[in-house]
């Protein structure tokens, strides 16, 4: 039988696992959206300087993807450390 403290810790770990999964899903979703948006902007005809908008959309998507992905991995590492 687990004590009240360890039961609370297990509940918090489950909540953190769900949160890490949500962050990971959002990061993949935003990364895929940025990639599709960048390809669309690159393949539609634009005038001179038509590379600026796709470059900004790709860099913005990459930065948001890396931020959310790293938060997800940090939460996962904290869960693994707390289980030891």
Backbone bond lengths (Angstrom), bond angles and torsions (degrees), N, CA, C in turn:
res aa  C-N    CA-C-N  psi(-1)  N-CA   C-N-CA  omega(-1)  CA-C   N-CA-C  phi
1 X - - - 1.460 - - 1.521 108.90 -
2 X 1.295 115.71 137.46 1.453 119.51 -179.46 1.520 110.38 -90.37
3 X 1.300 114.58 151.57 1.456 118.83 177.49 1.523 109.21 -79.19
4 X 1.294 115.78 172.49 1.456 120.70 -179.34 1.514 110.93 -64.02
5 X 1.310 117.22 -36.79 1.457 120.94 -179.14 1.525 111.11 -66.72
6 X 1.311 117.89 -46.47 1.458 119.76 -179.22 1.529 111.35 -69.19
7 X 1.318 117.33 -30.37 1.460 119.75 176.10 1.523 110.40 -67.22
8 X 1.313 116.58 -38.65 1.465 120.10 176.65 1.518 110.85 -65.47
9 X 1.314 116.14 -39.56 1.464 120.23 179.54 1.519 110.39 -65.03
10 X 1.319 117.54 -41.61 1.471 120.78 178.07 1.524 111.28 -63.80
11 X 1.331 117.18 -38.38 1.463 120.59 178.27 1.531 110.21 -66.42
12 X 1.332 116.54 -40.70 1.463 119.97 178.80 1.524 111.39 -67.29
13 X 1.339 116.92 -36.91 1.458 119.82 177.49 1.532 110.79 -65.20
14 X 1.326 116.92 -38.51 1.466 119.97 178.00 1.529 110.18 -64.80
15 X 1.328 116.29 -41.74 1.461 120.31 178.25 1.521 110.99 -63.61
16 X 1.333 116.39 -40.98 1.464 120.08 178.83 1.525 111.60 -67.02
17 X 1.327 117.48 -35.13 1.465 119.80 176.97 1.525 110.57 -64.26
18 X 1.327 116.39 -40.90 1.465 119.95 177.38 1.519 110.21 -64.15
19 X 1.327 116.86 -43.01 1.463 121.08 179.49 1.528 111.20 -63.25
20 X 1.331 116.74 -41.20 1.462 120.06 177.81 1.526 110.97 -64.20
21 X 1.322 116.77 -38.55 1.460 120.26 178.09 1.532 111.70 -65.85
22 X 1.322 116.70 -38.48 1.461 120.45 178.38 1.523 110.15 -65.22
23 X 1.341 117.19 -44.98 1.458 120.34 178.39 1.526 111.40 -62.43
24 X 1.321 117.12 -40.05 1.460 120.95 179.27 1.528 110.58 -65.65
25 X 1.329 116.91 -43.62 1.466 120.74 178.15 1.527 111.16 -62.10
26 X 1.337 116.54 -44.90 1.459 120.08 178.74 1.526 111.86 -63.20
27 X 1.327 116.51 -38.67 1.464 118.75 -179.63 1.522 110.94 -65.38
28 X 1.331 116.97 -42.56 1.469 119.39 177.73 1.532 111.34 -66.36
29 X 1.322 116.59 -39.12 1.453 120.68 179.61 1.527 111.24 -64.31
30 X 1.322 117.04 -45.27 1.465 121.00 179.48 1.527 110.73 -68.30
31 X 1.331 117.27 -39.78 1.461 120.23 177.42 1.517 112.34 -62.23
32 X 1.330 116.72 -43.01 1.463 120.56 178.46 1.529 110.67 -67.03
33 X 1.324 116.72 -41.43 1.461 120.27 177.95 1.518 112.23 -63.09
34 X 1.330 116.60 -40.22 1.466 119.98 178.48 1.521 110.79 -66.79
35 X 1.321 116.77 -37.99 1.459 120.08 179.07 1.524 111.40 -66.94
36 X 1.329 116.73 -44.87 1.464 120.40 178.67 1.528 110.39 -65.42
37 X 1.329 116.76 -42.53 1.461 120.08 178.27 1.512 112.67 -63.16
38 X 1.318 116.69 -39.87 1.460 120.57 178.50 1.526 111.04 -65.85
39 X 1.327 116.50 -43.45 1.466 119.25 177.93 1.529 111.22 -63.07
40 X 1.313 116.81 -40.29 1.462 119.68 177.41 1.526 110.71 -61.94
41 X 1.326 116.50 -45.41 1.463 119.49 -178.73 1.528 111.68 -67.40
42 X 1.321 117.09 -32.11 1.469 119.56 178.30 1.526 112.07 -72.77
43 X 1.331 116.48 -34.01 1.462 119.79 -174.67 1.524 113.82 -87.43
44 X 1.334 118.04 -14.28 1.467 119.18 175.37 1.520 108.69 -86.98
45 X 1.321 116.56 140.11 1.472 119.19 -176.61 1.534 111.73 -68.59
46 X 1.301 115.19 134.18 1.454 122.75 176.65 1.524 107.01 -133.26
47 X 1.289 115.19 168.84 1.459 119.74 179.29 1.525 111.03 -82.71
48 X 1.301 114.99 -156.67 1.463 120.81 177.53 1.534 107.87 -64.65
49 X 1.296 116.65 135.44 1.461 121.10 -178.19 1.512 112.66 83.12
50 X 1.316 116.96 20.95 1.454 121.23 -179.45 1.513 114.12 -73.20
51 X 1.303 117.61 -3.68 1.462 121.53 -179.75 1.528 111.39 -88.06
52 X 1.345 118.24 -13.62 1.464 120.60 -172.83 1.530 111.18 -69.10
53 X 1.317 117.96 -47.91 1.463 121.05 -179.36 1.529 112.30 -63.40
54 X 1.343 120.12 -45.52 1.471 118.61 175.98 1.529 112.80 -63.08
55 X 1.321 117.01 -34.91 1.467 119.26 179.08 1.521 110.76 -65.81
56 X 1.334 117.02 -43.47 1.458 120.05 178.54 1.518 111.66 -65.62
57 X 1.313 117.55 -40.98 1.467 119.23 179.97 1.523 110.88 -66.83
58 X 1.323 117.56 -38.74 1.465 119.75 178.75 1.522 111.18 -67.38
59 X 1.319 117.24 -45.72 1.471 119.86 -179.11 1.525 111.84 -65.64
60 X 1.321 117.02 -39.67 1.462 119.96 177.75 1.526 110.73 -64.10
61 X 1.325 116.89 -45.73 1.461 120.50 177.86 1.515 112.44 -62.84
62 X 1.327 116.68 -38.85 1.462 120.55 179.15 1.522 111.12 -65.42
63 X 1.321 117.09 -43.17 1.466 120.46 -179.09 1.530 110.80 -65.36
64 X 1.330 117.16 -44.15 1.465 120.10 178.85 1.519 110.50 -66.03
65 X 1.335 117.50 -40.57 1.466 120.90 177.60 1.524 110.96 -60.24
66 X 1.324 116.70 -48.46 1.463 119.30 -178.82 1.518 112.07 -64.24
67 X 1.327 117.44 -37.50 1.462 121.16 178.87 1.526 110.81 -63.31
68 X 1.324 117.36 -51.36 1.464 120.29 -178.85 1.525 111.91 -67.02
69 X 1.324 117.25 -37.72 1.459 121.16 179.07 1.525 110.83 -64.76
70 X 1.337 116.45 -41.22 1.463 119.09 179.97 1.525 111.47 -68.83
71 X 1.334 117.73 -37.13 1.465 119.66 176.26 1.525 110.16 -62.58
72 X 1.321 116.63 -41.50 1.460 120.55 178.22 1.525 111.46 -61.52
73 X 1.325 116.65 -43.46 1.468 119.59 -179.24 1.523 111.33 -69.98
74 X 1.323 118.23 -35.43 1.465 121.05 177.56 1.524 110.23 -64.06
75 X 1.336 117.16 -43.54 1.461 120.33 177.98 1.522 110.60 -63.00
76 X 1.323 117.64 -41.39 1.460 121.38 178.25 1.524 111.44 -62.61
77 X 1.320 117.52 -41.96 1.471 121.58 178.44 1.541 110.12 -64.59
78 X 1.326 116.61 -40.27 1.470 119.41 178.55 1.522 111.45 -64.34
79 X 1.320 117.04 -36.61 1.479 119.94 177.27 1.520 110.07 -65.01
80 X 1.332 117.07 -43.58 1.468 120.55 -179.66 1.526 110.58 -64.17
81 X 1.324 116.44 -41.11 1.470 120.14 179.65 1.531 110.44 -65.68
82 X 1.325 117.70 -40.57 1.460 120.30 -177.53 1.527 112.10 -71.21
83 X 1.322 118.83 -19.77 1.460 120.90 178.51 1.528 112.07 -79.29
84 X 1.309 117.47 -15.21 1.471 119.84 -178.34 1.505 111.70 -82.59
